[in-house]
Amino acid sequence: MRMLSSLSPISPLLLLADARFPAGGHAHSGGIEEAVARAVVEDVTTLGPFLAGRLATSGRVAAAAAGAVCERSLRGLAATDGCALRQLWLDVDAELDARYPSPAWRSASRTQGAQFLRGALAVLGGPILRSLREHAPRSPHHAVAMGAAAAAAGLNPREAAVAVAYLSVAGPASAAVRLIGLDPFEITRAVAALMGEIDEIGIAAAQQAHLPLKELPAAAEPVSDLLAEAHLRRKECLFAS
């Protein structure tokens, strides 16, 4: 797009990592609503470990997937028949499904992915995002949509991974403010404490972007899987997940 052509290379990263991007993230708590309901998270002291655990598991998995999708999307775009991109959507979808054993977790990821893709198509457009919309087997996982959008915006795998890793903790942190009225400054400090880990995840994702998809991280998060399933059965919720 002409709007993005004049931006510096880092500017699209700010766009994708902005919570105000129309991706529906405000409707999802990243599991923290159920964690609050079960007194797993009660204050900033207990929020910190929750965010760190989420970043080290599902955040790392999603970031690596986004980095791989970003790198492979650009290679697939060079293939004139489009088969490489179509195969990428099939392969990465299967790999992430295998890493998200909770049906509720998978559903939330796909819901956010579909909304993010819709926003990215409106803002960025381009053949990569159109291919994802037309040829993905189902609504794409959130990490897949973000990786494809990062490629469409001219970002590299590390930047795609950083955006995904950051959102994996920024979303739940924001939800915690609304759920238990924590001090926003303390919340922001808890997120800022994870910036070093987020950068490391971005570097690792860039190094792993060329690996076979089956070799990407598969860190388990069984407690969050159980919380997601329990949240799905809850009758009164502020958040969708």
Backbone as CSV, one residue per row, in Angstrom:
resi,resn,N_x,N_y,N_z,CA_x,CA_y,CA_z,C_x,C_y,C_z
1,MET,0.836,-1.187,0.000,0.000,0.000,0.000,0.877,1.246,0.000
2,ARG,0.391,2.334,-0.610,1.147,3.568,-0.643,1.370,4.106,0.766
3,MET,0.374,3.912,1.644,0.473,4.415,3.000,1.682,3.826,3.718
4,LEU,1.980,2.547,3.494,3.077,1.893,4.184,4.416,2.039,3.469
5,SER,4.385,2.413,2.203,5.621,2.441,1.428,6.601,3.482,1.951
6,SER,6.101,4.557,2.596,6.978,5.607,3.081,7.406,5.399,4.524
7,LEU,6.940,4.339,5.161,7.268,4.110,6.554,8.666,3.537,6.701
8,SER,9.289,3.816,7.847,10.569,3.195,8.145,10.340,1.713,8.405
9,PRO,11.372,0.879,8.287,11.179,-0.573,8.405,10.545,-1.020,9.711
10,ILE,10.750,-0.287,10.807,10.240,-0.725,12.091,8.780,-0.301,12.310
11,SER,8.302,0.651,11.569,6.962,1.195,11.819,5.842,0.167,11.695
12,PRO,5.853,-0.726,10.706,4.784,-1.733,10.649,4.727,-2.625,11.875
13,LEU,5.865,-2.825,12.554,5.867,-3.608,13.779,5.001,-2.936,14.836
14,LEU,5.078,-1.620,14.917,4.250,-0.879,15.870,2.780,-1.042,15.532
15,LEU,2.478,-1.076,14.262,1.092,-1.247,13.826,0.543,-2.598,14.259
16,LEU,1.299,-3.663,14.024,0.811,-5.006,14.320,0.745,-5.287,15.814
17,ALA,1.641,-4.665,16.587,1.670,-4.910,18.030,0.756,-3.968,18.807
18,ASP,0.103,-3.056,18.113,-0.784,-2.088,18.769,-2.085,-2.774,19.175
19,ALA,-2.438,-2.686,20.440,-3.674,-3.311,20.920,-4.909,-2.715,20.265
20,ARG,-4.762,-1.541,19.668,-5.911,-0.914,19.007,-6.122,-1.411,17.577
21,PHE,-5.203,-2.239,17.089,-5.414,-2.835,15.769,-6.717,-3.639,15.817
22,PRO,-7.577,-3.488,14.807,-8.914,-4.125,14.876,-8.859,-5.642,14.711
23,ALA,-8.346,-6.308,15.757,-8.181,-7.757,15.694,-9.018,-8.482,16.729
24,GLY,-9.831,-7.763,17.477,-10.709,-8.407,18.443,-10.028,-8.881,19.706
25,GLY,-8.764,-8.485,19.925,-8.049,-8.949,21.096,-8.658,-8.494,22.410
26,HIS,-9.392,-7.371,22.373,-9.999,-6.856,23.605,-11.044,-7.813,24.182
27,ALA,-11.530,-8.736,23.357,-12.560,-9.674,23.818,-11.978,-10.941,24.426
28,HIS,-10.656,-11.070,24.436,-10.009,-12.284,24.923,-9.042,-11.933,26.058
29,SER,-9.040,-12.760,27.091,-8.187,-12.481,28.251,-6.937,-13.349,28.291
30,GLY,-6.750,-14.238,27.332,-5.585,-15.109,27.348,-5.560,-16.052,28.530
31,GLY,-6.735,-16.437,29.011,-6.837,-17.378,30.115,-6.846,-16.751,31.484
32,ILE,-6.641,-15.437,31.565,-6.507,-14.845,32.890,-7.852,-14.681,33.598
33,GLU,-8.949,-14.613,32.849,-10.243,-14.499,33.522,-10.521,-15.735,34.379
34,GLU,-10.263,-16.901,33.842,-10.465,-18.116,34.623,-9.427,-18.222,35.737
35,ALA,-8.217,-17.756,35.475,-7.188,-17.770,36.514,-7.576,-16.873,37.686
36,VAL,-8.194,-15.748,37.391,-8.676,-14.854,38.448,-9.838,-15.498,39.196
37,ALA,-10.755,-16.111,38.454,-11.921,-16.747,39.081,-11.497,-17.850,40.035
38,ARG,-10.383,-18.510,39.768,-9.910,-19.614,40.612,-8.782,-19.189,41.550
39,ALA,-8.607,-17.874,41.693,-7.623,-17.305,42.612,-6.189,-17.710,42.290
40,VAL,-5.929,-18.077,41.037,-4.551,-18.316,40.607,-3.822,-16.980,40.480
41,VAL,-4.558,-15.972,39.997,-4.043,-14.605,39.915,-4.937,-13.724,40.775
42,GLU,-4.324,-13.042,41.754,-5.083,-12.186,42.659,-4.536,-10.771,42.722
43,ASP,-3.274,-10.596,42.371,-2.626,-9.293,42.485,-1.432,-9.255,41.543
44,VAL,-0.681,-8.163,41.599,0.473,-8.032,40.709,1.520,-9.099,41.010
45,THR,1.647,-9.470,42.260,2.640,-10.481,42.650,2.364,-11.823,41.978
46,THR,1.100,-12.198,41.896,0.757,-13.470,41.249,0.591,-13.318,39.736
47,LEU,0.344,-12.093,39.284,0.229,-11.867,37.842,1.563,-12.079,37.142
48,GLY,2.657,-11.635,37.760,3.975,-11.739,37.128,4.320,-13.155,36.703
49,PRO,4.243,-14.141,37.606,4.529,-15.515,37.204,3.568,-16.054,36.150
50,PHE,2.301,-15.634,36.212,1.345,-16.076,35.196,1.789,-15.595,33.817
51,LEU,2.157,-14.327,33.713,2.591,-13.785,32.421,3.890,-14.432,31.962
52,ALA,4.819,-14.640,32.875,6.091,-15.265,32.514,5.874,-16.688,32.014
53,GLY,4.979,-17.421,32.684,4.686,-18.783,32.241,4.024,-18.815,30.887
54,ARG,3.113,-17.890,30.658,2.438,-17.829,29.355,3.426,-17.494,28.240
55,LEU,4.334,-16.557,28.519,5.318,-16.176,27.517,6.246,-17.339,27.181
56,ALA,6.646,-18.097,28.196,7.607,-19.189,27.991,7.005,-20.396,27.295
57,THR,5.685,-20.484,27.262,5.033,-21.657,26.668,4.263,-21.263,25.403
58,SER,3.014,-20.891,25.559,2.211,-20.570,24.375,2.750,-19.354,23.633
59,GLY,3.324,-18.393,24.359,3.904,-17.231,23.683,5.078,-17.614,22.807
60,ARG,5.934,-18.486,23.325,7.099,-18.938,22.551,6.670,-19.753,21.331
61,VAL,5.690,-20.624,21.522,5.205,-21.450,20.409,4.619,-20.573,19.308
62,ALA,3.749,-19.634,19.701,3.098,-18.763,18.718,4.108,-17.864,18.026
63,ALA,5.087,-17.349,18.771,6.092,-16.473,18.180,6.927,-17.211,17.144
64,ALA,7.335,-18.434,17.473,8.121,-19.217,16.517,7.313,-19.523,15.263
65,ALA,6.031,-19.831,15.435,5.176,-20.098,14.275,5.029,-18.860,13.408
66,ALA,4.837,-17.703,14.038,4.702,-16.462,13.275,5.979,-16.152,12.509
67,GLY,7.133,-16.367,13.145,8.394,-16.128,12.452,8.570,-17.045,11.255
68,ALA,8.210,-18.318,11.436,8.326,-19.273,10.333,7.381,-18.924,9.191
69,VAL,6.161,-18.533,9.537,5.196,-18.147,8.503,5.676,-16.914,7.756
70,CYS,6.221,-15.953,8.476,6.726,-14.735,7.829,7.811,-15.084,6.817
71,GLU,8.764,-15.902,7.231,9.872,-16.263,6.344,9.403,-17.077,5.150
72,ARG,8.526,-18.061,5.386,8.067,-18.944,4.320,7.074,-18.270,3.389
73,SER,6.343,-17.298,3.890,5.376,-16.591,3.041,6.076,-15.884,1.889
74,LEU,7.179,-15.256,2.197,7.899,-14.529,1.153,8.495,-15.483,0.129
75,ARG,8.963,-16.643,0.588,9.471,-17.643,-0.359,8.334,-18.219,-1.195
76,GLY,7.209,-18.480,-0.537,6.064,-19.032,-1.252,5.513,-18.081,-2.278
77,LEU,5.613,-16.789,-1.989,5.112,-15.783,-2.923,5.887,-15.811,-4.234
78,ALA,7.146,-16.227,-4.161,7.974,-16.264,-5.372,7.571,-17.399,-6.309
79,ALA,6.850,-18.386,-5.789,6.386,-19.484,-6.646,5.182,-19.011,-7.446
80,THR,5.258,-19.112,-8.754,4.235,-18.513,-9.607,2.883,-19.206,-9.532
81,ASP,2.843,-20.495,-9.153,1.568,-21.201,-9.181,0.797,-21.124,-7.855
82,GLY,1.428,-20.567,-6.819,0.735,-20.410,-5.539,0.667,-21.669,-4.701
83,CYS,1.206,-22.781,-5.207,1.117,-24.051,-4.467,1.895,-24.008,-3.162
84,ALA,3.018,-23.308,-3.139,3.841,-23.259,-1.937,3.101,-22.587,-0.791
85,LEU,2.409,-21.501,-1.087,1.640,-20.820,-0.051,0.498,-21.695,0.438
86,ARG,-0.208,-22.324,-0.479,-1.328,-23.176,-0.071,-0.851,-24.331,0.806
87,GLN,0.309,-24.893,0.476,0.847,-25.972,1.297,1.289,-25.459,2.661
88,LEU,1.820,-24.250,2.695,2.232,-23.653,3.965,1.054,-23.535,4.919
89,TRP,-0.076,-23.058,4.419,-1.244,-22.895,5.302,-1.685,-24.246,5.859
90,LEU,-1.647,-25.276,5.043,-2.026,-26.613,5.511,-1.052,-27.131,6.572
91,ASP,0.235,-26.980,6.303,1.244,-27.539,7.191,1.273,-26.830,8.543
92,VAL,1.253,-25.508,8.524,1.360,-24.781,9.785,0.081,-24.917,10.600
93,ASP,-1.047,-25.056,9.925,-2.305,-25.278,10.636,-2.244,-26.589,11.421
94,ALA,-1.744,-27.629,10.790,-1.647,-28.936,11.449,-0.658,-28.899,12.607
95,GLU,0.455,-28.206,12.424,1.460,-28.148,13.484,0.939,-27.394,14.711
96,LEU,0.219,-26.313,14.504,-0.302,-25.571,15.646,-1.452,-26.313,16.314
97,ASP,-2.274,-26.987,15.548,-3.321,-27.812,16.156,-2.707,-28.863,17.089
98,ALA,-1.592,-29.429,16.667,-0.928,-30.441,17.494,-0.360,-29.837,18.771
99,ARG,-0.034,-28.563,18.746,0.537,-27.891,19.911,-0.521,-27.263,20.809
100,TYR,-1.756,-27.204,20.341,-2.858,-26.655,21.137,-3.857,-27.787,21.421
101,PRO,-3.621,-28.610,22.421,-4.504,-29.759,22.657,-5.898,-29.387,23.140
102,SER,-6.060,-28.205,23.716,-7.371,-27.788,24.217,-8.245,-27.286,23.074
103,PRO,-9.416,-27.896,22.844,-10.333,-27.382,21.811,-10.715,-25.926,22.045
104,ALA,-10.912,-25.545,23.305,-11.269,-24.162,23.605,-10.136,-23.219,23.220
105,TRP,-8.910,-23.643,23.483,-7.743,-22.825,23.127,-7.633,-22.679,21.613
106,ARG,-7.805,-23.791,20.903,-7.733,-23.732,19.444,-8.815,-22.819,18.882
107,SER,-10.014,-22.916,19.435,-11.118,-22.084,18.960,-10.830,-20.597,19.171
108,ALA,-10.306,-20.267,20.345,-9.979,-18.867,20.622,-8.896,-18.358,19.680
109,SER,-7.894,-19.200,19.419,-6.819,-18.816,18.514,-7.352,-18.564,17.106
110,ARG,-8.241,-19.417,16.656,-8.795,-19.251,15.310,-9.731,-18.038,15.228
111,THR,-10.486,-17.804,16.274,-11.377,-16.636,16.282,-10.572,-15.352,16.163
112,GLN,-9.499,-15.266,16.951,-8.658,-14.077,16.881,-7.919,-14.003,15.546
113,GLY,-7.519,-15.166,15.022,-6.837,-15.173,13.739,-7.717,-14.681,12.613
114,ALA,-8.983,-15.108,12.624,-9.913,-14.672,11.580,-10.132,-13.164,11.635
115,GLN,-10.282,-12.630,12.853,-10.498,-11.201,12.990,-9.244,-10.411,12.622
116,PHE,-8.082,-10.935,13.020,-6.845,-10.246,12.665,-6.646,-10.243,11.155
117,LEU,-6.922,-11.365,10.518,-6.781,-11.439,9.060,-7.706,-10.447,8.376
118,ARG,-8.908,-10.330,8.880,-9.852,-9.365,8.298,-9.295,-7.946,8.392
119,GLY,-8.738,-7.599,9.557,-8.164,-6.269,9.711,-6.933,-6.070,8.845
120,ALA,-6.089,-7.095,8.780,-4.868,-6.982,7.990,-5.165,-6.839,6.504
121,LEU,-6.176,-7.552,6.030,-6.563,-7.412,4.623,-7.026,-5.995,4.321
122,ALA,-7.772,-5.410,5.251,-8.269,-4.051,5.038,-7.138,-3.024,5.079
123,VAL,-6.151,-3.249,5.941,-5.086,-2.266,6.125,-3.920,-2.499,5.165
124,LEU,-3.524,-3.774,5.004,-2.326,-4.091,4.241,-2.615,-4.660,2.857
125,GLY,-3.574,-5.588,2.786,-3.872,-6.243,1.515,-2.691,-7.079,1.039
126,GLY,-2.675,-7.400,-0.240,-1.542,-8.115,-0.812,-1.821,-9.586,-1.047
127,PRO,-1.031,-10.228,-1.911,-1.277,-11.618,-2.313,-1.094,-12.634,-1.190
128,ILE,-0.202,-12.382,-0.235,-0.002,-13.342,0.857,-1.263,-13.448,1.703
129,LEU,-1.797,-12.316,2.105,-3.007,-12.324,2.937,-4.220,-12.830,2.160
130,ARG,-4.290,-12.509,0.886,-5.407,-13.028,0.078,-5.322,-14.540,-0.040
131,SER,-4.110,-15.069,-0.203,-3.945,-16.515,-0.278,-4.367,-17.174,1.030
132,LEU,-4.010,-16.569,2.151,-4.394,-17.123,3.454,-5.910,-17.148,3.600
133,ARG,-6.558,-16.082,3.181,-8.015,-16.030,3.271,-8.666,-17.070,2.372
134,GLU,-8.128,-17.257,1.185,-8.788,-18.112,0.195,-8.425,-19.582,0.325
135,HIS,-7.232,-19.891,0.859,-6.753,-21.274,0.791,-6.459,-21.920,2.141
136,ALA,-6.543,-21.175,3.230,-6.361,-21.814,4.533,-7.482,-22.823,4.742
137,PRO,-7.174,-23.982,5.354,-8.206,-25.013,5.511,-9.361,-24.573,6.410
138,ARG,-9.067,-23.700,7.370,-10.071,-23.149,8.280,-9.656,-21.726,8.617
139,SER,-10.368,-21.093,9.532,-9.887,-19.799,10.005,-8.476,-19.986,10.547
140,PRO,-7.541,-19.129,10.167,-6.150,-19.356,10.567,-5.944,-19.103,12.056
141,HIS,-4.988,-19.802,12.635,-4.588,-19.487,13.998,-4.040,-18.056,14.037
142,HIS,-4.149,-17.441,15.199,-3.729,-16.049,15.354,-2.270,-15.855,14.942
143,ALA,-1.394,-16.767,15.331,0.018,-16.643,14.998,0.253,-16.708,13.493
144,VAL,-0.539,-17.506,12.806,-0.402,-17.621,11.351,-0.815,-16.313,10.677
145,ALA,-1.945,-15.777,11.107,-2.411,-14.517,10.527,-1.403,-13.400,10.779
146,MET,-0.822,-13.370,11.984,0.157,-12.327,12.284,1.443,-12.511,11.488
147,GLY,1.882,-13.764,11.330,3.082,-13.998,10.530,2.891,-13.593,9.079
148,ALA,1.715,-13.905,8.538,1.425,-13.519,7.159,1.331,-12.006,7.020
149,ALA,0.715,-11.351,8.000,0.602,-9.894,7.957,1.978,-9.243,8.082
150,ALA,2.837,-9.815,8.899,4.191,-9.276,9.039,4.934,-9.336,7.708
151,ALA,4.794,-10.458,7.003,5.428,-10.570,5.687,4.848,-9.551,4.721
152,ALA,3.529,-9.387,4.755,2.877,-8.424,3.864,3.328,-6.995,4.162
153,ALA,3.683,-6.726,5.432,4.107,-5.386,5.828,5.600,-5.162,5.656
154,GLY,6.324,-6.186,5.187,7.752,-6.038,4.957,8.610,-6.267,6.183
155,LEU,8.052,-6.902,7.225,8.825,-7.211,8.421,9.598,-8.506,8.242
156,ASN,10.537,-8.756,9.137,11.295,-9.998,9.084,10.800,-10.960,10.160
157,PRO,11.261,-12.214,10.154,10.759,-13.194,11.125,10.957,-12.787,12.580
158,ARG,12.073,-12.166,12.890,12.299,-11.736,14.275,11.248,-10.720,14.701
159,GLU,10.954,-9.772,13.846,9.977,-8.742,14.196,8.578,-9.333,14.326
160,ALA,8.245,-10.277,13.446,6.954,-10.947,13.555,6.836,-11.671,14.888
161,ALA,7.914,-12.361,15.282,7.903,-13.113,16.533,7.812,-12.188,17.737
162,VAL,8.507,-11.073,17.707,8.458,-10.116,18.819,7.038,-9.587,19.003
163,ALA,6.359,-9.254,17.902,4.998,-8.753,17.996,4.069,-9.773,18.645
164,VAL,4.194,-11.029,18.235,3.337,-12.087,18.782,3.668,-12.350,20.248
165,ALA,4.948,-12.412,20.578,5.350,-12.652,21.962,4.867,-11.520,22.868
166,TYR,4.995,-10.306,22.399,4.539,-9.158,23.193,3.031,-9.225,23.441
167,LEU,2.261,-9.504,22.420,0.810,-9.562,22.579,0.380,-10.717,23.477
168,SER,1.196,-11.775,23.555,0.828,-12.911,24.396,0.793,-12.546,25.871
169,VAL,1.506,-11.494,26.255,1.466,-11.048,27.651,0.746,-9.719,27.816
170,ALA,0.808,-8.863,26.801,0.146,-7.563,26.916,-1.372,-7.713,26.971
171,GLY,-1.918,-8.686,26.219,-3.362,-8.902,26.235,-3.871,-9.323,27.606
172,PRO,-3.308,-10.393,28.204,-3.730,-10.781,29.553,-3.489,-9.697,30.593
173,ALA,-2.398,-8.957,30.457,-2.122,-7.890,31.414,-3.198,-6.814,31.357
174,SER,-3.596,-6.445,30.154,-4.671,-5.462,29.999,-5.983,-5.985,30.573
175,ALA,-6.256,-7.261,30.348,-7.484,-7.854,30.880,-7.486,-7.850,32.401
176,ALA,-6.309,-8.009,33.012,-6.214,-8.027,34.473,-6.628,-6.694,35.075
177,VAL,-6.356,-5.618,34.370,-6.781,-4.300,34.861,-8.290,-4.241,34.975
178,ARG,-8.962,-4.767,33.972,-10.434,-4.726,33.975,-11.035,-5.742,34.932
179,LEU,-10.357,-6.861,35.123,-10.927,-7.927,35.942,-10.796,-7.669,37.439
180,ILE,-9.643,-7.199,37.870,-9.423,-7.047,39.311,-8.926,-5.662,39.695
181,GLY,-9.015,-4.720,38.772,-8.741,-3.331,39.108,-7.325,-3.066,39.591
182,LEU,-6.352,-3.757,39.013,-4.971,-3.535,39.417,-4.451,-2.196,38.897
183,ASP,-3.459,-1.687,39.558,-2.842,-0.423,39.171,-2.224,-0.565,37.774
184,PRO,-2.652,0.230,36.816,-2.104,0.103,35.449,-0.594,0.295,35.394
185,PHE,-0.048,1.135,36.281,1.393,1.347,36.273,2.130,0.086,36.738
186,GLU,1.578,-0.594,37.742,2.179,-1.828,38.206,2.061,-2.929,37.140
187,ILE,0.929,-2.937,36.449,0.734,-3.902,35.366,1.773,-3.694,34.265
188,THR,1.960,-2.446,33.890,2.921,-2.134,32.841,4.334,-2.518,33.264
189,ARG,4.633,-2.327,34.544,5.955,-2.723,35.035,6.132,-4.244,34.952
190,ALA,5.067,-4.987,35.222,5.143,-6.448,35.124,5.414,-6.884,33.687
191,VAL,4.792,-6.208,32.721,5.041,-6.517,31.304,6.459,-6.101,30.911
192,ALA,6.870,-4.916,31.376,8.208,-4.421,31.030,9.301,-5.353,31.548
193,ALA,9.034,-6.031,32.652,10.022,-6.952,33.208,10.294,-8.127,32.288
194,LEU,9.412,-8.347,31.307,9.548,-9.479,30.387,10.150,-9.084,29.034
195,MET,10.546,-7.826,28.886,11.048,-7.375,27.592,12.294,-8.133,27.162
196,GLY,13.164,-8.448,28.106,14.366,-9.207,27.749,14.032,-10.572,27.186
197,GLU,13.083,-11.247,27.837,12.656,-12.570,27.353,11.980,-12.471,25.990
198,ILE,11.218,-11.411,25.776,10.554,-11.222,24.488,11.592,-11.050,23.383
199,ASP,12.620,-10.268,23.639,13.688,-10.093,22.649,14.391,-11.422,22.358
200,GLU,14.647,-12.201,23.404,15.301,-13.498,23.212,14.439,-14.435,22.382
201,ILE,13.137,-14.404,22.621,12.225,-15.232,21.832,12.258,-14.814,20.365
202,GLY,12.336,-13.512,20.113,12.412,-13.029,18.740,13.672,-13.500,18.040
203,ILE,14.792,-13.453,18.736,16.060,-13.910,18.160,16.001,-15.403,17.864
204,ALA,15.481,-16.175,18.835,15.387,-17.622,18.631,14.460,-17.959,17.473
205,ALA,13.344,-17.238,17.370,12.398,-17.499,16.282,13.038,-17.237,14.923
206,ALA,13.846,-16.194,14.821,14.529,-15.906,13.557,15.494,-17.028,13.195
207,GLN,16.162,-17.584,14.200,17.099,-18.678,13.955,16.382,-19.968,13.576
208,GLN,15.142,-20.129,14.079,14.378,-21.353,13.824,13.500,-21.257,12.573
209,ALA,13.430,-20.080,11.970,12.472,-19.855,10.885,12.700,-20.774,9.694
210,HIS,13.936,-21.249,9.510,14.241,-22.100,8.360,14.096,-23.588,8.677
211,LEU,13.848,-23.920,9.930,13.735,-25.328,10.299,12.436,-25.932,9.773
212,PRO,12.381,-27.241,9.619,11.094,-27.877,9.317,10.071,-27.508,10.395
213,LEU,8.835,-27.320,10.004,7.824,-26.863,10.952,7.669,-27.807,12.140
214,LYS,7.871,-29.085,11.921,7.711,-30.041,13.013,8.770,-29.854,14.095
215,GLU,9.852,-29.114,13.798,10.916,-28.891,14.764,10.749,-27.589,15.537
216,LEU,9.670,-26.859,15.278,9.417,-25.628,16.021,9.071,-25.959,17.474
217,PRO,9.218,-25.002,18.394,8.945,-25.273,19.810,7.554,-25.853,20.043
218,ALA,7.472,-26.697,21.042,6.196,-27.331,21.397,6.035,-27.341,22.907
219,ALA,6.318,-26.189,23.535,6.241,-26.091,24.991,4.806,-26.302,25.463
220,ALA,4.630,-27.218,26.404,3.287,-27.543,26.899,2.837,-26.545,27.957
221,GLU,1.538,-26.341,28.032,0.950,-25.442,29.023,-0.347,-26.072,29.547
222,PRO,-0.251,-27.219,30.233,-1.458,-27.963,30.624,-2.392,-27.195,31.542
223,VAL,-1.858,-26.381,32.448,-2.733,-25.617,33.346,-3.598,-24.648,32.550
224,SER,-3.001,-23.965,31.593,-3.775,-23.038,30.761,-4.797,-23.777,29.905
225,ASP,-4.450,-24.980,29.453,-5.414,-25.787,28.699,-6.636,-26.100,29.565
226,LEU,-6.384,-26.484,30.812,-7.489,-26.793,31.723,-8.309,-25.546,32.037
227,LEU,-7.630,-24.415,32.235,-8.350,-23.168,32.495,-9.217,-22.777,31.300
228,ALA,-8.693,-22.989,30.097,-9.465,-22.644,28.897,-10.731,-23.487,28.787
229,GLU,-10.608,-24.774,29.071,-11.779,-25.642,29.004,-12.794,-25.284,30.094
230,ALA,-12.306,-24.945,31.284,-13.210,-24.557,32.365,-13.913,-23.249,32.038
231,HIS,-13.189,-22.320,31.454,-13.777,-21.026,31.096,-14.887,-21.191,30.070
232,LEU,-14.707,-22.149,29.166,-15.717,-22.379,28.124,-17.059,-22.791,28.732
233,ARG,-17.026,-23.442,29.876,-18.250,-23.900,30.523,-18.849,-22.883,31.489
234,ARG,-18.117,-21.792,31.719,-18.609,-20.779,32.641,-19.764,-20.006,32.013
235,LYS,-20.825,-19.799,32.755,-22.034,-19.166,32.212,-21.901,-17.645,32.085
236,GLU,-21.250,-17.019,33.015,-21.128,-15.571,32.995,-19.656,-15.203,32.882
237,CYS,-19.294,-14.573,31.754,-17.909,-14.211,31.489,-17.845,-12.799,30.933
238,LEU,-16.776,-12.132,31.274,-16.519,-10.819,30.685,-15.796,-10.957,29.344
239,PHE,-14.999,-12.030,29.237,-14.195,-12.255,28.042,-14.598,-13.556,27.351
240,ALA,-14.297,-13.640,26.059,-14.638,-14.836,25.289,-13.700,-16.001,25.602
241,SER,-12.488,-15.712,26.083,-11.534,-16.778,26.403,-10.598,-16.303,27.488
